[in-house]
């Protein structure tokens, strides 16, 4: 069979542009291919830049099944591509578009990789990006887009009120942000129909908006690059259309003020629009995530998104990375999307690049317990995050919480053999070995008062565990005798006796503090109130929603114990998933991955802010996960006096 594709010079910036001949909806597709050359020099365009519109859509089933005439040759193309081309074909004039299904020879794996490496240039140098969400089969697109318009209008009106000169003057005199309070009050009233357009109530139409946001386009990894880089983007759903920035602005506004009813899934959809908006808006640099164009930031943001090919977890963001000449020269192969390379090699190379780019080991925060791995994934080095798996699909939950990200490493990274993607070799300190551990309970523990009370009792017993505990358990020594012997043999305890409640409460929450700014209490007081509350006869705990934000305001008139229960469990239950509590031989207490075992070791890697759990293996270690160890989280100067470390070059495979 004759192919319409001839080899093109991808290395020089050549792409194919599809010229779609005019036609009516029932007419067959007729197209021609034209080769165009893009500029490979970032920030510049060729003297005669090609004119074309780039298509952003979801493939669906890639099987070629629909007819198309391409340069006079009858071919079959995927149904999704056929639908898109029919939708954007003009009735009376040709249209020049770029669509990956036809402009890349999908049967040539070498060319596919070469062209994927040009994706950043393809979208940044197009005249316009046409985003196709699909047909409006349920007739909800108009309501969804109208909701976008009204949310944006409400936010702009509220913003205008908050910038009134009198409001700004009062804000300068206030200890809190009066301007923000004015915006919040005005925006909330407008969303509820109490001000502005009385016929608009967000609660009446938001489900149609979320139906739109659940469409596959919003779940793809590739769309992030496509949307950010294009000079102008328009979203189409059936016959309805809106500029992409309007949808992102609505998402940002709803994220900015959250006094509207939502599930956790809906909150995460709005959060994603807000993050995309922050990349999209150059005038809002203060809103941008720190180092948002680093590879690790991009990979982390897209953990919840899909890609058909697992290798696209990395390839889909290459056009967005903030280029660093020294790092790029070291990892040129990474920026050439070669689908012939193994997934193991691609993910390991990306992780090493992220380490060199940031000069820290912060990327290790995204390594999670390795559960139920297939043969291919099990070959990936233990220090490499599994970027190709969706965060939810590895059963960590969308809110798996790690040690506080506000910590800063007190030691500088010393990376050895940086280009060896089989091993992570760096300097670090071996702290101690794990002598006892027990699994954290499941999330249902917050539904049973007696089970929760028993769990807290176990946590307090952990405070008194160390290397001598096993000896005491095998003898008839009572608690008082055990305490005297322990104090004689181990006079330099890691924690003083009066720190017990503080150590236990901090460990349960992995060092996190409450996010409720108006609450003046602390976690230790709440633990004590909660333990007393759990001892009440016949206690039935209040029900907490599994996947929704816990409305703490609804408990403000309840008893102190019940309020403590809501506040404490709100964070605690996020920390417990697939976790285990442990103590080390010298008496350090912490919480780490459920995969940890006795004789694993706690270590501090130079260039990383949190302790980690390592498993001795051969002449090196296996990386399990970062962990929380009470007393080790705030820098070496604050470590307990009894901590003795052994610095060495640590090899992790």
N, C-alpha and C positions, 0 to 999 in steps of 0.2 A: 504494500500500500504506500502510495506517495505521501510524504510528509510535507506540510506547509512550512516547516521550521528549517532554517539554515543556521549554522553556527554564527554567533555574534561575539564581539570582543568585549566581554564583561569587564575585563581588567582596565579597559579604556573608558568605561562608563556607558557602554551601549545597552539600550533596552529596546523592547518592541512596543510600539503604540498601536492600538487597535482602532481602525477607522470603521465605524459602524455606519453602514449605508441607511438612508432614511426608509421608513416603512410604517405601516399601520399595524395595530396589535395582532391581527391574524396573519400578517405576512411572514414568510420564513426569514431567518437571520442571514444577512450577507455582510461579510466584513473583509477588510484587507489589513495586512500587516505592514507597518513602516518602521524602519530602524531609526532610532534617535539617540543622540549622545548627551549624557548628563555631565555636569561638572563634578569632578571628584575632589575639588578643593573646597573644603568647608567654608561657608560664608560667601562664596562667589558663584556666579552663573556664567555659562558660556556666552559668547557674543550673540549668537542666535539660538537662544534656548528653545527647546521644543515646547509646543503648546498642547497640553492634554489635561484631562480631568482624571484623578485617581479614584478608583472604586474601593470602598471599605465595606465588607459584608462578611457573612458567615457561609462557609462552604457547605456544611451539611454532608450528605452522602456524596463522596467524590467520584462515584461511578459515572463514566461518560455515557449518557443515554439520550440526550436531546440533540436534534440535527442542527448543523450550522455550516454555512459555506464560507470557507476561509481561504482567501486567495484562489478562488475557483475550485477548491478541493472540498468535497463533502466529508465532514468530520462529525464526531459525537462529542458533546461537552456536558459537564455536570448540570443537573437540573437547576441548581442554585445560580450558576453563572448565566444560564439561559434566561432565568427569571429576571435577573438584574439587567442584562443587556436589553431585553424587551422593555423593561420599565424605563430605561433612560434613553432608548432610541428616539430620535426626533422624527416627526412625520414628513418634514420637507427639506432637511439638510443633513449632511454627514455629521457625526459626532466623534471626536477623537478622545478615546479613553484609555486608561491603563487598568487592566484587570488581571490578576495573577494567574487565573485558570487558563487563559489563552495567551497572555503575553510572555509566559515562561513555558518552555518545553518541559512539562511535568514528567515526561518519560526519561529525561536526561538528568540523572541525579547530580552530575558534576555541574551542569548549568544551573540547576535549581539552587545549589549552594552558592554559586557565584552571584546569581541574581538576588538572592536573599541578602547578601552582603551589601547590596545597593539599595535596600528598602528605605533607608534613611533619606538618601538622595531622591528616590522616586517620589516620596510624599512631600519632602520639603521643596521640591522644584516643580510640583504640579501647580496648575492655576487654581484648582478648586478640588476639594475632596467631597465625593458624593457618598454618604453613609446610608446604606440600605438595611433597615431593620426587618423588612418582610412585609407581606400583605396584612392589611387591617381586617383580618377575618372576624374578629369579635367586636368590631366597631367601637373600640375604646380609644383609638389614637387621638381623635379630636378632643375628647374630654381631657386626656392626659396632657396634650400640648397646651390646651387652654389653662389647665392647672399650673403648668410651668409659667405661662405668661402672668397669671394672677399672683403667684408666689413672688416672682421677680418684681412686679409692680408694688406689692405690699412691702417688700424689703426696701425698695428704693424710697418709698414714702416714709417708712419708719427711719431710714437712714437720714433723710432730709430733716426730719424732726429732731433727731439726736444731734445734728450739727447746727442747730439754732444757736446764735451767739449767746443768748442767755443760758442755755443748757451747758454750753462749753465753759462759761464763766463759773457756773455752779459746780461743774465737774472739777475745775481747778481747785476749788475750795473744799471739795469733799475728799474724805479719806478713801472712798471707794469710787469706782467708775460710774459717775452719775450718767454720763453719756451712754454707756452700755445699758444701764437700767432703763433709760428712756427708750432706746431702740427695742429692747426686749419686750417692754410693756406694749408699745405701739404695734410691733410685729405680731405679738400673740393675739391682740385684740382684732387685728385685721384678718388673721388666719381663722378666727372664730366668727367673723361676720359682724363684730360689734363696732367696727370702724371701717371707713373706706367703702368698698362695694358690699352692701348688705346681703346680696344674693350669694356671695361666695363664702363657703365654709369648707376648709380643707378636708375635714373628716368626711364630707359627702363625696369627694372626688379622688381622694388620695389612693384608693385601691386601683383605679384605672391608671394612675401614674405608676404605681408599683408593678402593674401588669406590663407596662412598657419597659420598665427597668429590668424585668426578669427575662426579657428577650435575649436570645443567645449572643447578640452582638456585644452586650455589656459584660458578658462573662468571658470574652476572649482575651488572651494575652496580647495578641498582635495589635488590637485596636488602640492600645495606649500610645504606641509609637505613631501609628497612623494619624490619630487625632491631634497629638501634640505638635507634630512636625508640619502638617499641612498649613498653608497660609490662610485658608478659609475652609470651613467645613459646614455642610448642611445635612441634617438628619431627615430621612424620608421613611414614612411608615404608611403603606398604601398610598392614598392621595394626599395625606397630610404631611406637612414639612415644617421644620423649625431650624434656626441656626443652632449648631452644637453649643456655642457659648451660652445661649439662653438656658439650655438644660443644665449646664454645669453651674451657672449662676444660681439657679433655683436650688440645686443640691447644696451649694455652699451656704445659701441663706438658711435652709432648713437645718444644716449641720451647726451653723452659728448659734441658732436658738432652737432648743429641742423641746419646747413646751407643746408638743403635739403627740398624739398617741401613736406608738409604733412598736412593732416586734423587734427583736434583736436582728433578724434577717433584714428588715427594712432599714434599721439604723445603719447596718453595714453597707447597704446599697447607697444610702445617702453619703456616708463617709467616703466611699470610693469616688463619687461625683465631686465631693469637696477636694479630695487629693488631686484628682485630674484637673480641677479648676485651678488649684494652686500652681501646677506646672504650666497651665495655659495662660496665666495672667502675669506678664512681666512686671506690672506696676505694683505687685504685692509681694515683693521679696521677703518681707517680714513674715508672710504666711507660709513660705516654703519650708519643707522639712530640711533639716540640716544635711548639707551635702547631698541634695536630692538627685543630682545627676551621676552619683557614683553607682557602680554596678551593683553593690550590695543593697543600696536603697531601692533601686529599680526591681531587683529580683524579689526583695522582701515584699514590696507593694503588690506584686503580681502573684504572690503565693496562692491567692484565692481564685485565680482565673484558670481557664482551660486553654489547652493547645492540643491539636490533633497529634502532632509528632512531639514526643517528650523532649527532643533536642531543642525545640523552639522555646523552651523555658529560658534558654540563654540567647538564642539567635534573635528572638523577638524584641530585644531591648538594645541590641548592639548599636543601632543608629542614634540612640539617645545618650550614650555614655559621654560624660565630660572628658574629652581626650587629654591625657597626660603623656607628653612625648616620651619620657623615660619609661613609663610603664608600657605604653603601646609598643615601643621598639622591642621590649622583652617578650611580649605576647602577641606578635603580629598574627600568628596562626589563629588566635581566638577570634579575630575580627573577620576571618574568612569562614563564612558559614559552610562548612564541609560536612554534608550529611553522611559521608563515608566513615567519619570518625566515630569511635564508640561513645556511648552516653557517659560512661565512666570517665573517659578522657576529657570530654567537654565540660562536665560539671566540676571536675577537679581543677582543670585549667582556669575556669571562671572563678573558683574559690581562691586559688593562688593569686589571680589578678586582683581580686577584691582586697586581699590582705596587703599586697604591695601598693595598691592605690591609696588605701587609707593609712598604711603603716601602723595598723593595729590588728588584733585578732577578733574584732567585733563581729565578724561574720560567723564566729562559732556560736553566737546567741541563737542562730537559726538551725542548729543541729538538734534533732529531737530523737527520742528513743526509737530504736530500730525494731519495729514490731511487724510480724507477718510479711516479711520481705520475699519478693520473688527472686529468681536466680540472677537476673540482670542487676537488680538493685543491691543485692548482697555483695556484689563485686566493687561497689563504690567505697572508697576509703572512709573510715569512720569519722574523720574530721570534715567531711564534705556534706553540706546540707543537701537534702534530696529536693532540689528546686523543681524537678519535673513533676512532683506529686502535689496535688492541691492540699492545702493545709487541712481541710476537713477530711480528706480521703485517708489520711494516716491516723485518724481517730484521736487527734489531739484536741479537737474542739476549736472553734474559731477564736476562743479567748484564753488559750493556754498562756499562763502568765509565768514569766521568768523573773529572776532577781532584778531589782530595780535598774532600769536603764540609765539612771542619772549618775551612776558610779563612774569614776574615772580611774584608769589604771595608773598606779604609782610607779610602774616600771616600764622602761622602753623596750619595744619589740626588738629582739635580735633573731632574725630569721636566717637559718642556715640552709644551703641548697634550695634557694627560692624557686628554681625552675623544675625541681623534681616533683611531679604531680602524684607520685605514688606515696610520698611521705611528707608529713609536716614536722619539721625539725626546728626546734626553738629552745631558748633558755627558759628555765622555770624552776619552781621550788616544790619539792614533794613535802607536803605538810604532815600527813598522818594516814594510817590505814583505818578502814571501817571495821569496827569490831561487833556492831549490832545494828540491825535494821528491821523495820516492820512497814508493811504496805499501808499507805494512806487509805482511808475508807472511801467508798463510792459517794457520789453526790447525794444519794438518798439518805445519807447519815443526818442531813439537816431536817429530815421529816420525822425522826424518832428521838424523843427526848432522852430515853435511857441509853440508846446507842451513842448519841452525841456526848452524854456525860461520861460514858465508859471510854470514849476516844480521848477526851480531855484528861482523864485519869492516866491513860497510857502515856500521854504526852508529858505529864508531870513526872512519871516514873522514868522517862527517858533522861530527865535532868540529873538523875542520880545514877545513871549507868556509865560505866567505863570499863577498862580492861579487867578490873577486879570483880565485876558483877557476876561473871560466870562462876568464879570461885565461891562467892557467897551463896549463890543459888544451889550449889551442890553440897552445902553443909547446913548445919542447924543454926547458923549465926543469925540472930535477930537484927532488925533494922538499926537499933541503937549501937550494938557491937560493930556492925558493918560501917557505920558512920565514924566511930572512933578509929577503927583500923584504917579506913580510907584516908582520914585526916593525918594519920601518922605516916602512912606510906606515900601518899600523894598530897603533901601540904600545899603545893601550888596548884589549886584547882583552877580550871579555866574560867569559872564564874563563881561569884560569891553566892551564899545561900539565899540572901535577900533579893537576888536578881531572878529567882525562879519564874515568877509570873511574867516578868518582862521578856525573858528568854523564850518562854513557851509561846507567848502571844506573837512576838516578832517572827519566830520560826513558822508558826501557822500561816502567817501572811507574807512570808518571804521578804520581810523587811519593808513591806509597803505601808504607806500611811493612808488614812481615809481621804477620799477625794472631796468630801463634803466640807467646804470652806466654813460654813456657818456653824459647824459642830466644834465645840471647844474641848471635848474630852479626848481621851486617847485609848489605844487598843488594849493596853494592860488593864485599865479600869473596866473596860467593857468585858474582858475575859472573866474578871472576878464577878461582875454583875451577872454575867451569863451563866457561870457555874452555879451560882446561888439560885438563879431562875430555874435551872434544869432540875433542881432538887425539890421543886414544888410538887406536892402530891397530885397525881392524876393529870399532870400537865399535857396539853395538846399543843404542839408547836404551830404557829401560823403558817399557812401555805405560802410558798414562794414560787413565782413563775419560773419555769425552766429556761425559757429562751427570751425573756423580756427583761428590760431594765427594771430593777426592783424600786418601786416608788416609795422611797424612805419617808417622804412627806406625809404619806397616809398613816404613818405609825407615830406621829409626833405627840398624839394624845394617849399613847399606850404607856405601860409601865416601863421603868428604866431597864428591866431585864429583857422585855420584849424588844425595845428599841436596840439594845445591845445585840440581841440575836440577829436582827435584820442587818445592822451595820457590819457586824463581824463576819457573818456568813456571806455577805455580798462579795467580799474579796476572797475569803478563805476557800470557798468552793471552786474558784477559778484556779487556785494554787494546787489543789489536791489531785487533779486528773493525772493518772499514770505517774504518781509520785510515791516515794518512800521516805520515811523519817529514819535518821541514823545518828549514831554516836561513834566517835573515833576512840582509839585506844587511850588517848590522853584526855578524853572527856569533852571534846568539841561536839556541838549539837547542830544538826542541819536537816535540810530537806533536799532530796535529789531525785533522779529518775527511778522509776519502778524497776528498771532492769539492773540496778546496782546490786552487788553481792558483798557479803563479808569478805574481807581481804582486798577489795578494790581500794584505791587510794584517792585522797583529796589532794589537789595540787593547785598552785597559782602559776599560770603561764605569763611570762613577761609580755606586756602589750595587751593584756586582757583584764577587764575590771572585776570579773567574778571568779570565785573558785570553780574548779571543774572536777568531775569524777573520771578517773582513768582506770583502766583494767590492765594489769601487767600481762604482757603477751610476748613471748619470745624475748628478743633483745630490745623491745620497746613497749608501747602501750596501745590500747584501743581507747578512743574517745567515746564517752557515754553521753554526757550532757553537762551544762553548767549547773551549779547548785547554789543554795543559800547556806552559809555557815555563820551562825551567830558569833559576832566578834571579829570576823575577817573581812567585813564588807566595806569598811570605811578607811582603808589605807593601812599600811604596815605600822605606822606610828601608834595606831589605836588597837593593835592586836593584843590579846591577853598575854601576860608575861610568861606564861608557861609554854607558849608555842615555840617549838624548835623546828627549823626548816633545814632541808638539804637541797642546795642549789645544784642543778645539773643540766646538761643538754638532753632534752626530752624528745624522743622520736615517736611520733604517733602515726599509725598506719590505718 
